[in-house]
Amino acid sequence: MRNWMTPIIYALMALAVFGIGFRLITDTTGFLGQLIMMVGIAVLIYGAIYFLFLRNRGMGGGSGNEMKKYKQAVKQSKQKYKQPAPTVKKSPLSKVAPKNQAAPKRNRKRMNAPHLRVIEGNKNKNKGASAR
């Protein structure tokens, strides 16, 4: 079915390009006016469809209630996993700090990841006992 449709589609495209070119050469002002009119009507139709149907959907098709729940979950997650940044007070008199001082090394503690846990096994059991 595609074999005989392809030449017809190309012929229609060629005729459309020829017609647009001919109209542009013979009646430029009428063509541009009609083009502006078509774009304006398309924008009006799209705006009407958007405000009537698509605006209330929200992002991804979810309802407003779902979006509120999602934002609340994101906020809770950020609060749970945020690390407090050390606050350093700078006095206005000491704007130039000496650069010769080496920054002290901080001992960072290993943080236990909440998704990892140690599973206690039976350590007293011999491997040869199960091979009777």
N, C-alpha and C positions, 0 to 999 in steps of 0.2 A: 504494500500500500504506500510505503514511503517513496518508492522509486518513481511513481508517476506524479506524486504530490510535490516533490522538490522543484521540478522545472516550473510548475504553475506558481509556486510561492515566489521564486526568483523573478518570474515575469511580472507578477503583481508589484513587487518591490521596485523593479525597473520602471514600470509605468508610473508609480507614485513619485519616484525621484524625478522623472521627466516632467510630470505635471506640476510639481512644486517649482522646478527650475523655470518652466515656461511661464507660470503665474508670477514668479518673482521678477522675471525680465519684463513682462508686458504690463503688469499692474502692481508695482512695488508697494505703493501706499495702501492699496486695498488689501494686499496680502499681509502686510505687517499689522494693519488694523484687525483683520480677522484672526491673526495669530495671537495678538494680545487679548482679544475677546475670548478665544478658546482657553487660554491659560487662566484668565480670570474666572471663567465658569468652572474650570476644573478645581481651582483653589476653593471656590465657594462650596462645591459639592463635597470636597474632601473635608473642609471645615465643618460642614453640617454633619457628616457621618462621624467625624471625630467627637464632636461635642454631644451628639445624641447617643452614641454606642460605645466608643472606645475610652472616653475620658474616665468613666467610673470604674473601669476595670483595674486600674493601677498597673504596677510593673509586673510583667509575667502573668497577667490574668488573675492574680490573687486579689482577694477582697481587702478592704482597708483594715479590717480586724486582724487578718492574717499578717499584714504588713506591720501593724503595731506590735504584735506578738514577736515577730522576727526581730524588729529593732530592739525590743526589750531583751531578748535573748542575747543579741550581740553586745548590748551594754553590760549585761551581767557577766558575759564571758570576758570582756575586756577588764572589768573590775576584778575578776577572779585571778587572771593571769598577769595583771600588770605588776611591774616591779617598781617600787618607789625610787625615784631619782634623787640622789643626794643634793641637797640645797646648799649652796655656798654663798655666804653674804660677802659682798664686796663693798668696802668703804670708798667713798668718793675721793678720799685723799690718796689712797694707794692704787692708782690706776695702772702704774707700771710695776709689774711683778718681776722679780729677778728670775732669769731663765737658767741660772746655773744650778738651782736646786733640782735634784733628781726626784721624780715622782715616786713616792713610796709604793712598793708592790703590795697589792691587796691579796689576801688569801681568800679565794672564792670557795665557798662551801659547795659541795655537790648537792644539787637539789634533787629530791626524789620525784621522779616523774609519776603523776597519778595513774597513768595507764600501764605502768610496769609494776609487777609485784613478784616477790620471791616465793616460790612454791617449795615448801619443805618436803623433802623426800625421806624415805627410810634409809638412813645412812648406815645402820648396823647390819643390814641384810647383806650376806655374801653373794657374789655373783655365781659361785659354784653351787650354791644350795638350790637354785632353781633348775639346774641341769641334771637332776637325779635321773 
